[in-house]
Amino acid sequence: MLLLLLGIIVLHVTVLVLLFVSTIVSQWLVNGEHTADLWQNCSSGTVFQCLASSSNEWLQSVQAMMILSIIFSVL
């Protein structure tokens, strides 16, 4: 029983760390000189330029759910 509890705790800590990393990481999609993530889109041609991610409703809901999941996981 103690081994099962330890396994569950390790699994929860691992999921929490992956949640933080996936929310914070700055390059989800890399395509040549273009990188994109949950928060911004960057291109590194002659000038490195970052723009905010598009204002799609689904993207804003994903951003909100990621933040809420971190808050509830910490609580």
C-alpha positions as CSV (number, residue, x, y, z in Angstrom):
1,M,0.0,0.0,0.0
2,L,2.9,2.3,0.8
3,L,4.5,1.6,-2.5
4,L,1.2,2.4,-4.3
5,L,1.0,5.8,-2.5
6,L,4.6,6.6,-3.3
7,G,4.0,5.8,-7.0
8,I,0.9,8.1,-7.0
9,I,2.9,10.9,-5.4
10,V,5.7,10.6,-7.9
11,L,3.2,10.5,-10.8
12,H,1.5,13.7,-9.5
13,V,4.8,15.5,-9.1
14,T,5.9,14.5,-12.6
15,V,2.7,15.7,-14.1
16,L,2.9,19.0,-12.2
17,V,6.5,19.6,-13.5
18,L,5.4,18.7,-17.1
19,L,2.5,21.1,-16.8
20,F,4.8,24.0,-15.7
21,V,7.3,23.2,-18.5
22,S,4.7,23.0,-21.2
23,T,3.2,26.3,-20.2
24,I,6.5,28.1,-19.9
25,V,8.5,26.7,-22.8
26,S,8.9,29.2,-25.6
27,Q,9.1,26.9,-28.7
28,W,6.3,24.4,-29.3
29,L,6.6,24.5,-33.1
30,V,9.9,25.2,-34.9
31,N,9.8,25.5,-38.7
32,G,13.1,26.9,-40.1
33,E,13.2,30.5,-39.1
34,H,9.7,30.5,-37.6
35,T,8.9,29.5,-34.0
36,A,5.5,29.4,-32.4
37,D,4.1,28.7,-28.9
38,L,1.1,29.3,-26.8
39,W,1.9,32.9,-26.1
40,Q,3.7,34.4,-29.2
41,N,4.9,33.7,-32.7
42,C,8.5,34.7,-33.7
43,S,10.4,34.8,-36.9
44,S,14.1,35.3,-37.2
45,G,14.7,36.4,-40.7
46,T,16.8,39.5,-41.2
47,V,15.2,41.0,-38.1
48,F,14.0,38.9,-35.1
49,Q,10.4,39.8,-34.6
50,C,7.8,38.4,-32.1
51,L,4.1,39.0,-32.3
52,A,1.4,38.0,-29.9
53,S,-0.4,34.8,-30.8
54,S,-3.6,35.1,-32.7
55,S,-6.7,36.1,-31.0
56,N,-8.6,33.0,-31.8
57,E,-11.2,32.0,-29.2
58,W,-9.9,28.5,-28.9
59,L,-6.3,29.7,-28.3
60,Q,-7.5,32.0,-25.6
61,S,-9.4,29.2,-24.0
62,V,-6.3,27.0,-24.1
63,Q,-4.3,29.7,-22.5
64,A,-6.9,30.2,-19.7
65,M,-7.1,26.4,-19.1
66,M,-3.3,26.1,-18.8
67,I,-3.2,28.9,-16.2
68,L,-6.2,27.5,-14.3
69,S,-4.7,24.0,-14.3
70,I,-1.5,25.3,-12.8
71,I,-3.4,27.3,-10.1
72,F,-5.6,24.3,-9.2
73,S,-2.6,21.9,-9.2
74,V,-0.7,24.1,-6.7
75,L,-3.8,24.3,-4.5
